[in-house]
C-alpha cells in the first residue's frame, strides 16, 4: 500500500476514534433554564429554571409528592413535550425530535409510563413487538425470538397471549418495560415504577434496573443511563445498592441533592419529609 494511503487511513482512524471519545463524553441529558409546562394546562409551569445534567451511565432518582411535576419533567426529558423556555439536549442533539431523519437518535431513548400505557386491542406479546414492527418494519416472525427472550427475562412468558386489561397492574408495568427495552435504548426513563407494588415486585424492579445500569447481558453488557421518578423515596433509597444520584421536585423547582450520602445528610426540610415517608401537601401539576 502506498505511503499516502496508509497516512490517509491512519488519519481517518484517528478522526473516527476522536469522534467516538467525544461522543462518549457527551451528557445523556442537559437542560439549561428549562420551563416545563403542565400537560393538563400549558399555561401552568410544572417546573421552572431547570438546570440539570445527567451523564451517561448514571442512575438518577427524582422524588417528590404526587402532582409535584415529576411526570411532566420526565415527559419533557422523553421528548414527548417541548420546553416552554430554555434548551434541552439529548446526547448532544436538541430535543424534542420529531423529524424522520433524526428518528434513529430519538430511539436511543426508552420511556416506561406509569401503568404501562399498553394498547388493549393487542396481546402483551404484540405490544412488546410493536416498536420492532413499526420502526424496523419487521414481520412478526422476525420479531418472535427477541420478544420471547425479553418476555422470559421479565417473567412475562405466561402472559404473552393475554390482553393487557386482564393483567394486574404490576405485570402491565413489566410489559411496558419490555416494550421500552425491545429496541435496546441507551437511556431509559421510568415513571413511578414502584407505586402500589408489594415488596416482592418492588425489589424486582430495583434489582433489574440496577442490572441494566451496570450493563445487562440483554444489552450486550452496555451500561444504561436510567432516570426513575418516585413518590416513595424511603423505599427506593433503601432498596438500591449501587451508586446513584438524587433530586427532588418541590415548589416547581428541581433540586439536585447529590449521592446517597448527601441525601441522608441533607438538612433540607422537604428532603427530610420525603425520607421520613410523610405525605407533604401536593403542589404543582403532574
C-alpha positions as CSV (number, residue, x, y, z in Angstrom):
1,X,0.0,0.0,0.0
2,X,1.4,3.4,-0.9
3,X,2.6,5.6,1.9
4,X,0.0,8.3,1.2
5,X,-2.9,5.7,1.5
6,X,-1.5,4.4,4.8
7,X,-1.3,8.0,6.0
8,X,-4.9,8.8,4.9
9,X,-6.3,5.7,6.6
10,X,-4.4,6.4,9.8
11,X,-5.8,9.9,9.8
12,X,-9.3,8.7,9.2
13,X,-9.0,6.1,12.0
14,X,-7.7,8.8,14.4
15,X,-10.6,11.1,13.4
16,X,-13.2,8.4,14.0
17,X,-11.6,7.5,17.3
18,X,-11.6,11.1,18.4
19,X,-15.3,11.4,17.4
20,X,-16.2,8.3,19.4
21,X,-14.4,9.6,22.5
22,X,-16.1,13.0,22.2
23,X,-19.5,11.4,21.9
24,X,-18.9,9.2,24.9
25,X,-18.2,12.3,26.9
26,X,-21.5,13.9,25.9
27,X,-24.1,14.2,28.7
28,X,-27.1,12.0,28.2
29,X,-29.3,14.8,29.2
30,X,-28.5,18.5,29.6
31,X,-31.2,21.1,30.4
32,X,-30.5,24.8,30.8
33,X,-33.0,27.3,32.0
34,X,-35.9,25.0,31.1
35,X,-39.5,25.7,32.0
36,X,-41.7,22.6,31.9
37,X,-45.4,23.1,31.1
38,X,-48.1,21.1,32.8
39,X,-49.6,18.6,30.3
40,X,-53.0,19.5,31.8
41,X,-52.6,23.2,31.3
42,X,-49.8,24.5,29.2
43,X,-50.1,28.0,30.8
44,X,-49.0,26.5,34.1
45,X,-45.4,25.8,34.8
46,X,-44.9,22.3,36.4
47,X,-41.2,23.2,36.8
48,X,-39.1,26.4,36.2
49,X,-35.5,27.2,35.6
50,X,-34.4,23.6,35.4
51,X,-30.6,23.3,35.1
52,X,-29.8,19.6,35.1
53,X,-27.0,17.4,33.7
54,X,-27.3,13.6,33.6
55,X,-24.1,12.0,32.5
56,X,-24.0,8.8,30.5
57,X,-24.2,5.7,32.7
58,X,-25.7,7.5,35.7
59,X,-28.7,6.2,37.7
60,X,-31.0,9.1,38.9
61,X,-33.9,9.1,41.3
62,X,-36.3,12.1,41.0
63,X,-38.5,12.1,44.1
64,X,-41.5,14.2,45.1
65,X,-45.1,14.1,46.2
66,X,-47.9,13.3,43.8
67,X,-48.6,16.2,41.4
68,X,-45.2,17.8,42.2
69,X,-44.2,17.9,38.5
70,X,-42.1,14.7,38.2
71,X,-44.1,13.2,35.4
72,X,-44.2,16.4,33.4
73,X,-40.4,16.7,33.7
74,X,-39.9,13.1,32.6
75,X,-42.2,13.6,29.6
76,X,-40.2,16.5,28.5
77,X,-37.0,14.5,29.0
78,X,-38.5,11.8,26.9
79,X,-39.2,14.3,24.1
80,X,-42.9,14.0,24.4
81,X,-43.3,17.7,25.1
82,X,-41.3,20.8,24.3
83,X,-39.7,23.2,26.8
84,X,-41.7,26.4,27.2
85,X,-38.4,28.1,27.8
86,X,-34.7,27.1,27.8
87,X,-32.8,24.4,25.9
88,X,-32.7,20.6,26.2
89,X,-30.1,18.5,24.5
90,X,-30.2,14.7,24.4
91,X,-26.9,13.0,23.7
92,X,-25.7,16.3,22.1
93,X,-28.8,16.9,19.9
94,X,-31.6,19.4,20.6
95,X,-34.9,17.9,21.8
96,X,-37.7,17.2,21.1
97,X,-37.1,15.2,18.0
98,X,-39.9,14.8,15.5
99,X,-38.1,14.8,12.2
100,X,-37.9,11.5,10.4
101,X,-34.2,11.9,9.5
102,X,-33.3,12.2,13.2
103,X,-35.6,9.4,14.4
104,X,-32.6,6.9,15.0
105,X,-31.2,9.4,17.5
106,X,-34.6,9.7,19.3
107,X,-34.9,5.9,19.5
108,X,-31.8,5.8,21.8
109,X,-34.2,6.8,24.5
110,X,-36.9,4.5,26.0
111,X,-39.8,5.6,28.1
112,X,-41.9,3.5,30.6
113,X,-45.2,5.0,31.5
114,X,-46.8,4.6,34.9
115,X,-49.2,1.7,34.4
116,X,-47.5,0.7,31.1
117,X,-49.9,2.5,28.7
118,X,-50.4,-0.7,26.7
119,X,-52.7,-1.0,23.7
120,X,-55.7,-3.0,24.9
121,X,-56.5,-4.4,21.4
122,X,-53.2,-6.1,21.2
123,X,-51.8,-9.0,23.2
124,X,-48.9,-8.5,25.6
125,X,-46.5,-10.0,23.1
126,X,-47.9,-7.8,20.3
127,X,-47.4,-4.7,22.5
128,X,-43.8,-5.7,23.2
129,X,-43.1,-6.4,19.5
130,X,-44.7,-3.2,18.3
131,X,-41.6,-0.9,18.2
132,X,-39.7,-3.5,16.2
133,X,-42.5,-3.9,13.7
134,X,-43.1,-0.1,13.4
135,X,-39.6,1.2,13.5
136,X,-37.7,-1.7,12.0
137,X,-40.5,-2.8,9.7
138,X,-40.1,-6.4,10.7
139,X,-42.5,-9.2,10.1
140,X,-44.0,-10.8,13.2
141,X,-41.9,-14.0,12.6
142,X,-38.7,-11.9,12.6
143,X,-39.6,-10.4,15.9
144,X,-40.7,-13.5,17.7
145,X,-37.3,-14.7,19.0
146,X,-36.3,-11.4,20.5
147,X,-39.7,-10.8,22.0
148,X,-39.7,-14.3,23.6
149,X,-36.2,-13.7,25.0
150,X,-37.2,-10.4,26.6
151,X,-40.5,-11.6,28.0
152,X,-38.8,-14.6,29.6
153,X,-36.3,-12.3,31.1
154,X,-39.1,-10.2,32.6
155,X,-41.1,-13.2,33.7
156,X,-43.9,-12.4,31.3
157,X,-44.0,-15.6,29.2
158,X,-47.3,-16.9,30.6
159,X,-49.0,-13.6,29.7
160,X,-47.8,-13.5,26.1
161,X,-51.2,-14.1,24.6
162,X,-53.2,-12.2,27.3
163,X,-54.8,-8.8,26.7
164,X,-53.4,-6.1,28.9
165,X,-56.7,-5.4,30.5
166,X,-56.6,-8.9,32.0
167,X,-53.3,-8.3,33.8
168,X,-52.6,-7.0,37.2
169,X,-51.0,-3.5,37.3
170,X,-47.6,-4.9,38.3
171,X,-47.5,-7.1,35.2
172,X,-48.8,-4.3,33.0
173,X,-45.8,-2.2,34.1
174,X,-43.4,-5.0,33.3
175,X,-44.9,-5.3,29.8
176,X,-44.4,-1.6,29.4
177,X,-40.8,-2.0,30.4
178,X,-40.4,-4.8,27.9
179,X,-41.8,-2.6,25.1
180,X,-39.4,0.2,26.1
181,X,-36.4,-2.2,26.1
182,X,-37.1,-4.1,22.9
183,X,-35.1,-1.6,20.8
184,X,-32.3,-1.6,23.3
185,X,-32.1,2.1,24.1
186,X,-29.1,3.9,25.6
187,X,-31.2,5.9,28.1
188,X,-34.3,4.6,30.0
189,X,-36.9,6.9,31.7
190,X,-39.2,5.1,34.1
191,X,-42.2,6.9,35.7
192,X,-43.1,5.8,39.2
193,X,-42.5,2.1,38.8
194,X,-42.9,1.2,42.5
195,X,-46.3,2.9,43.0
196,X,-48.7,0.5,44.6
197,X,-46.4,-2.5,44.3
198,X,-45.8,-5.1,47.1
199,X,-42.3,-5.7,48.4
200,X,-41.5,-8.6,46.1
201,X,-42.3,-6.7,42.9
202,X,-40.7,-3.5,44.1
203,X,-37.5,-5.4,44.9
204,X,-37.6,-7.0,41.5
205,X,-37.8,-3.6,39.8
206,X,-34.9,-2.0,41.8
207,X,-32.7,-5.0,41.2
208,X,-33.4,-5.2,37.5
209,X,-32.9,-1.5,36.9
210,X,-29.6,-1.7,38.7
211,X,-28.6,-4.6,36.4
212,X,-29.5,-2.5,33.4
213,X,-27.5,0.4,34.6
214,X,-24.5,-1.8,35.3
215,X,-24.7,-3.5,31.9
216,X,-27.2,-6.3,31.5
217,X,-26.4,-9.2,29.2
218,X,-29.6,-8.4,27.2
219,X,-27.9,-5.1,26.3
220,X,-24.7,-6.8,25.4
221,X,-23.1,-5.6,28.7
222,X,-23.5,-2.0,27.7
223,X,-24.3,0.2,30.8
224,X,-27.6,2.1,30.5
225,X,-28.4,5.6,31.8
226,X,-31.5,5.4,33.9
227,X,-33.9,8.0,35.4
228,X,-36.7,6.9,37.8
229,X,-39.4,9.1,39.4
230,X,-40.9,8.1,42.7
231,X,-43.2,9.4,45.4
232,X,-41.8,6.7,47.8
233,X,-38.3,7.9,48.4
234,X,-37.6,5.8,51.5
235,X,-38.3,2.5,49.7
236,X,-36.2,3.5,46.7
237,X,-33.3,4.9,48.7
238,X,-33.3,1.9,51.0
239,X,-33.6,-0.7,48.2
240,X,-30.9,0.5,45.9
241,X,-27.4,-0.9,46.4
242,X,-25.4,0.7,43.7
243,X,-24.3,4.4,43.5
244,X,-27.0,6.7,42.3
245,X,-27.9,10.4,42.2
246,X,-30.9,12.0,43.8
247,X,-33.0,15.1,43.0
248,X,-36.4,16.3,44.4
249,X,-39.2,18.2,42.9
250,X,-40.7,21.0,45.2
251,X,-42.4,24.3,44.5
252,X,-42.0,23.9,40.8
253,X,-38.2,23.5,41.1
254,X,-35.9,20.6,40.6
255,X,-33.4,20.5,43.4
256,X,-30.3,18.3,42.8
257,X,-29.4,16.7,46.2
258,X,-26.4,14.5,45.2
259,X,-25.4,10.9,46.0
260,X,-26.9,8.7,48.8
261,X,-24.6,10.0,51.5
262,X,-25.6,13.6,50.6
263,X,-29.3,12.6,50.5
264,X,-29.3,11.2,54.0
265,X,-27.1,14.1,55.3
266,X,-29.3,16.8,53.8
267,X,-31.0,19.2,56.2
268,X,-33.4,20.4,53.6
269,X,-36.9,20.2,55.3
270,X,-38.5,18.9,52.1
271,X,-35.9,16.1,51.7
272,X,-36.3,15.2,55.4
273,X,-40.1,14.9,55.0
274,X,-39.8,12.7,51.9
275,X,-37.2,10.5,53.6
276,X,-39.5,10.2,56.6
277,X,-42.2,8.9,54.4
278,X,-44.6,11.6,55.3
279,X,-47.1,12.9,52.7
280,X,-46.4,16.6,52.2
281,X,-49.1,18.6,50.5
282,X,-49.4,18.1,46.8
283,X,-48.1,21.0,44.8
284,X,-47.9,21.8,41.1
285,X,-49.2,19.6,38.4
286,X,-48.2,16.1,37.1
